[in-house]
């Protein structure tokens, strides 16, 4: 059973940085893609970043160049380094995981599908607030 626990959220000033972590258990971590999503009050959930089992990375347009997703398979942990924070980054950030599946040898999770697939498991979320 996929279990994900996020940490590292908090209050940051505009231009500041935070690093989120998501510790996973209950599944074969290295076979899964991990992603970060966020949801602000009154807004739809938004894909932030994704890292595949092969360490390919994908980013949402609003965070590209500012955020970096990495994974540590030895620690079953995925990280989101957030630099250059803006007030618009304020949201609850969620970690998600999905086993990478293949169709005719091609991964079904890619740069066009990662925000819309049905992830197998989700964390409880961690609040990130950016304000002066």
C-alpha positions in Angstrom: 0.0 0.0 0.0 1.4 3.3 -1.0 2.2 5.6 1.9 3.6 9.1 1.5 4.5 11.6 4.2 5.5 15.2 3.2 7.5 17.6 5.3 9.4 20.8 5.0 6.6 23.3 4.4 6.4 26.6 6.2 6.5 30.3 5.8 9.0 31.9 3.4 9.6 35.4 2.2 9.3 36.3 -1.5 12.6 35.4 -3.2 13.3 32.8 -0.5 13.7 29.1 -0.6 12.2 25.9 0.9 12.9 22.2 0.4 10.1 19.8 0.7 10.6 16.1 1.3 8.3 13.1 0.8 9.2 9.8 2.5 7.6 6.8 0.9 6.8 3.3 2.1 4.8 0.3 1.2 5.9 -0.1 -2.4 9.0 -0.6 -4.5 10.2 3.0 -4.6 12.6 2.7 -7.5 9.9 1.4 -9.8 7.7 4.4 -9.3 7.4 7.9 -10.6 7.0 10.5 -8.0 5.3 13.9 -8.4 4.5 17.0 -6.5 1.2 18.8 -7.0 -0.2 21.9 -5.2 -3.6 23.4 -4.6 -4.3 26.9 -3.5 -7.6 28.0 -2.0 -10.3 28.3 -4.7 -8.0 27.0 -7.4 -7.6 23.7 -9.2 -4.9 21.3 -8.3 -1.8 22.0 -10.3 1.1 19.8 -11.3 4.4 21.1 -10.0 7.0 18.6 -10.9 7.5 14.9 -11.6 10.5 12.5 -11.6 10.3 9.1 -13.3 11.9 5.9 -12.3 14.6 6.7 -14.8 15.1 10.2 -13.3 13.5 12.0 -16.2 12.0 15.2 -14.9 9.0 17.3 -15.9 7.9 20.7 -14.5 4.9 22.9 -14.6 5.3 26.0 -16.6 4.9 28.3 -13.6 7.8 26.7 -11.7 10.3 25.8 -14.4 13.7 27.2 -13.7 12.9 27.9 -10.0 12.0 24.4 -8.6 14.0 21.2 -8.8 12.8 17.7 -8.1 15.2 14.9 -7.1 14.9 11.5 -5.7 17.0 9.4 -3.4 16.2 5.7 -3.9 18.3 4.6 -0.9 16.2 6.8 1.4 12.8 6.2 -0.4 12.5 10.0 -0.5 11.7 12.6 -3.2 12.6 16.2 -2.7 11.4 19.5 -4.1 13.8 22.3 -3.9 11.9 25.6 -4.3 13.9 28.7 -5.0 12.8 32.2 -5.9 9.5 31.7 -4.1 6.6 34.0 -5.1 3.4 34.7 -3.2 1.6 32.7 -6.0 3.5 29.6 -4.8 1.4 29.7 -1.7 -0.5 26.4 -1.6 -0.8 23.0 0.0 1.8 20.8 -1.7 1.1 17.1 -2.1 3.3 14.2 -3.0 2.0 11.5 -5.4 3.3 8.2 -6.6 2.5 5.8 -9.4 4.1 2.7 -10.7 5.5 3.3 -14.1 3.5 1.3 -16.7 4.5 0.5 -20.3 2.5 0.0 -23.4 4.3 -1.6 -26.3 7.5 -0.8 -24.5 6.8 2.9 -24.1 6.2 4.4 -20.6 2.6 5.7 -20.3 3.8 8.5 -18.0 5.6 11.2 -20.0 5.8 14.9 -20.3 2.3 15.1 -21.7 0.5 12.8 -19.3 2.1 13.2 -15.9 -0.3 15.9 -14.7 -3.4 13.9 -15.6 -2.8 10.2 -14.8 -4.5 8.5 -11.9 -1.8 8.4 -9.3 -1.8 5.3 -7.1 -1.2 7.1 -3.8 -1.2 10.6 -2.3 0.3 12.2 0.8 -1.6 14.4 3.3 0.1 17.6 2.1 2.2 20.3 3.6 1.4 24.0 3.7 3.7 26.4 1.9 3.1 30.1 2.5 5.1 32.9 0.8 4.6 36.3 2.2 6.5 39.3 3.4 
